[in-house]
Amino acid sequence: MPLYEMLFAPMNVDFKTFKDLMSASNGIQKIEAHDLFAFEGRRNAGTELSVLLSGKLVATQNDMTLHTIFPCQIMDSPEWEAYDPNIKRTFRITA
């Protein structure tokens, strides 16, 4: 499984734990080109994590590009790192 081998195995996550994480997920959400994954002003950072399986996404805030997300990267990682429960931040991520 490429996702496990590329993202989780290098972090020493055993395959059973990976399977447990996947079974607890909300499943796969298909995003078409130009669809918004997260709406600026509507999605709070730090509430969940998502992994991009294919394609690429661009994260923006106030119409400024923050970064590009590629397959097997965690889609919310910079936003997750910036998460502070005392500060409400929102981001927009577009396919």
C-alpha angles and dihedrals in degrees: 000000000000095000092055094044095046102039114015106032093057087056090053094247107156118232094247091056089047090052090049090052092049093049090053092051127104090243131245119325115200114218121193124212112288093013117133116239096185123018117222108243093018108063120063116220117240099028097106143355127235131186123213110230100184141356122025136276133204120217116209138175122195088355091301118122111242100179146321121252121213133193117298091018122121105252097211099038101118090040090047091051090049092050116126115170089215094058123059110218127171132194138188121224119190130192 
